[in-house]
């Protein structure tokens, strides 16, 4: 059973090797590969509005953050970043986190989500975001210095969420036991 819950500082310690490997590979994130653990913690865990982890039976599978894309008049648009641990790739973790983040974004008052810099050569992510309803609304030529391919394009991706109904905040625990508990409570058991 995969759980999605708020990330703790202890979780970040476990997540750090994944964060470091992804950033240092220079294939998907425009974060400085020389970030140390304290700088990374501030960037990923402390600065965003919400940061969550996905795990199953104590195994860390990935993490995502949610924050405003901009302040002031642009504060109704959210922004997310997702990282999946190498051992969890291909198991639907990114899809689950993105779906969860869209619901959470609506609950936090965001009307849309925008991904500012999706590396165009990250074809798996681009295809998944399209399947989940995100549109490519812009292309930034040669905006990313890829670790293997040199200068590559980045995509700006966007999804309007306001047509989705705002539902009661779901518990961060996802799984059959949680669903059964909620159904049981409603029936008065």
C-alpha positions as CSV (number, residue, x, y, z in Angstrom):
1,X,0.0,0.0,0.0
2,X,1.4,3.4,-1.0
3,X,1.0,6.2,1.5
4,X,1.4,9.9,0.7
5,X,2.1,12.0,3.8
6,X,3.9,15.2,4.9
7,X,7.7,14.9,4.7
8,X,9.6,15.3,8.0
9,X,13.2,16.4,8.4
10,X,14.1,12.7,9.1
11,X,12.4,11.8,5.8
12,X,14.6,14.3,4.0
13,X,17.7,12.6,5.3
14,X,16.5,9.4,3.7
15,X,15.5,11.3,0.5
16,X,18.8,13.2,0.2
17,X,20.6,10.4,-1.9
18,X,17.8,10.5,-4.4
19,X,17.7,14.3,-4.6
20,X,21.5,14.4,-4.9
21,X,21.6,11.8,-7.7
22,X,18.8,13.4,-9.7
23,X,20.3,16.9,-9.4
24,X,23.8,15.8,-10.1
25,X,22.8,13.9,-13.2
26,X,21.7,17.2,-14.8
27,X,19.0,15.6,-16.9
28,X,15.7,16.8,-15.3
29,X,16.2,19.5,-12.7
30,X,17.7,23.0,-12.9
31,X,19.0,22.9,-9.4
32,X,22.7,23.6,-8.7
33,X,24.5,20.2,-8.7
34,X,26.8,21.6,-6.0
35,X,23.9,22.0,-3.4
36,X,24.8,20.6,0.0
37,X,22.2,18.8,2.1
38,X,21.2,21.9,4.1
39,X,20.6,24.0,1.0
40,X,18.7,21.1,-0.6
41,X,16.5,20.7,2.5
42,X,15.7,24.4,2.5
43,X,14.8,24.3,-1.2
44,X,12.8,21.1,-1.2
45,X,11.3,20.9,2.3
46,X,11.3,24.3,4.0
47,X,10.5,26.8,1.2
48,X,7.4,25.1,-0.4
49,X,3.9,25.4,1.0
50,X,3.7,21.6,1.3
51,X,6.2,18.8,0.8
52,X,5.1,15.2,0.8
53,X,6.6,11.7,0.5
54,X,5.3,8.5,-1.1
55,X,6.3,5.3,0.7
56,X,5.2,1.7,0.9
57,X,5.9,-0.5,3.9
58,X,8.6,2.0,5.1
59,X,10.3,2.1,1.7
60,X,10.7,5.6,0.4
61,X,9.4,5.8,-3.2
62,X,9.5,9.5,-4.0
63,X,8.6,13.0,-2.9
64,X,6.9,16.1,-4.3
65,X,6.4,19.7,-3.2
66,X,3.6,22.2,-3.8
67,X,4.1,26.0,-3.7
68,X,2.7,29.1,-5.4
69,X,4.2,29.7,-8.8
70,X,4.3,33.4,-8.2
71,X,3.3,35.9,-5.5
72,X,0.5,38.5,-5.6
73,X,-1.7,38.5,-8.7
74,X,-0.2,35.2,-9.9
75,X,-0.5,33.4,-6.5
76,X,-3.6,31.5,-7.7
77,X,-1.3,29.3,-9.8
78,X,0.6,26.5,-8.1
79,X,3.8,24.8,-9.0
80,X,5.1,21.3,-8.1
81,X,8.3,19.3,-8.4
82,X,8.4,15.5,-8.3
83,X,11.2,13.1,-7.7
84,X,10.9,9.3,-7.8
85,X,13.5,7.1,-6.2
86,X,15.4,4.9,-8.7
87,X,14.1,1.7,-7.1
88,X,10.5,2.9,-7.6
89,X,10.5,4.0,-11.2
90,X,7.9,2.4,-13.5
91,X,5.6,1.6,-10.5
92,X,3.1,4.5,-11.0
93,X,4.6,6.6,-8.2
94,X,4.9,9.8,-10.3
95,X,1.3,9.5,-11.6
96,X,0.0,8.9,-8.0
97,X,1.9,11.9,-6.7
98,X,0.8,14.2,-9.5
99,X,-2.9,13.2,-9.1
100,X,-2.5,13.7,-5.4
101,X,-0.9,17.1,-5.9
102,X,-3.7,18.3,-8.1
103,X,-6.3,17.6,-5.4
104,X,-4.1,19.2,-2.8
105,X,-3.6,22.2,-5.0
106,X,-7.3,22.8,-5.2
107,X,-7.7,22.3,-1.4
108,X,-5.0,25.0,-0.9
109,X,-6.9,27.4,-3.2
110,X,-4.9,27.1,-6.4
111,X,-6.8,27.4,-9.6
112,X,-4.2,25.9,-11.9
113,X,-0.8,24.2,-11.9
114,X,2.2,25.3,-14.0
115,X,5.4,23.4,-14.5
116,X,7.9,26.1,-15.6
117,X,10.8,24.1,-16.9
118,X,10.1,20.5,-18.0
119,X,13.2,19.3,-19.8
120,X,11.9,18.3,-23.3
121,X,14.2,15.3,-23.4
122,X,12.5,13.9,-20.3
123,X,10.0,12.1,-22.6
124,X,8.5,9.8,-19.9
125,X,7.6,12.8,-17.7
126,X,6.3,14.9,-20.7
127,X,4.1,12.0,-21.8
128,X,2.7,11.4,-18.3
129,X,1.9,15.1,-17.7
130,X,0.1,15.2,-21.1
131,X,-1.9,12.0,-20.1
132,X,-2.8,13.8,-16.8
133,X,-4.3,16.8,-18.7
134,X,-1.4,19.2,-18.8
135,X,-0.9,21.2,-22.0
136,X,2.4,22.4,-23.4
137,X,1.9,26.2,-23.5
138,X,5.5,27.2,-24.3
139,X,8.9,26.0,-25.5
140,X,12.1,27.6,-24.3
141,X,14.8,26.9,-26.8
142,X,18.1,25.6,-25.4
143,X,17.1,26.6,-21.9
144,X,18.7,23.7,-20.1
145,X,22.3,22.5,-20.0
146,X,21.8,18.7,-20.1
147,X,24.6,16.6,-18.5
148,X,24.9,14.4,-21.6
149,X,23.1,16.2,-24.5
150,X,24.3,19.7,-24.0
151,X,21.7,22.5,-24.6
152,X,18.2,21.2,-24.9
153,X,14.7,22.8,-24.8
154,X,12.4,23.1,-21.8
155,X,8.6,23.1,-21.9
156,X,6.2,25.2,-19.9
157,X,3.2,23.0,-19.0
158,X,-0.1,24.1,-17.6
159,X,-3.4,22.7,-16.3
160,X,-6.4,24.7,-15.3
161,X,-7.9,23.0,-12.2
162,X,-10.8,25.3,-11.2
163,X,-13.3,23.2,-13.1
164,X,-12.5,20.4,-10.7
165,X,-14.7,20.4,-7.7
166,X,-13.0,21.2,-4.4
167,X,-13.6,18.2,-2.2
168,X,-13.1,17.6,1.5
169,X,-9.4,17.3,2.3
170,X,-8.6,13.7,1.9
171,X,-6.3,12.1,4.5
172,X,-2.8,11.8,3.2
173,X,-2.9,8.0,3.7
174,X,-3.9,6.4,0.4
175,X,-4.9,2.8,0.4
176,X,-7.6,0.2,1.0
177,X,-7.4,0.3,4.8
178,X,-7.9,4.1,4.8
179,X,-10.9,3.9,2.4
180,X,-12.5,1.2,4.6
181,X,-12.0,3.3,7.7
182,X,-13.6,6.3,6.1
183,X,-16.6,4.3,4.8
184,X,-17.0,2.6,8.1
185,X,-17.1,5.9,10.0
186,X,-19.7,7.3,7.6
187,X,-21.9,4.3,8.3
188,X,-21.7,4.9,12.0
189,X,-19.6,1.8,12.9
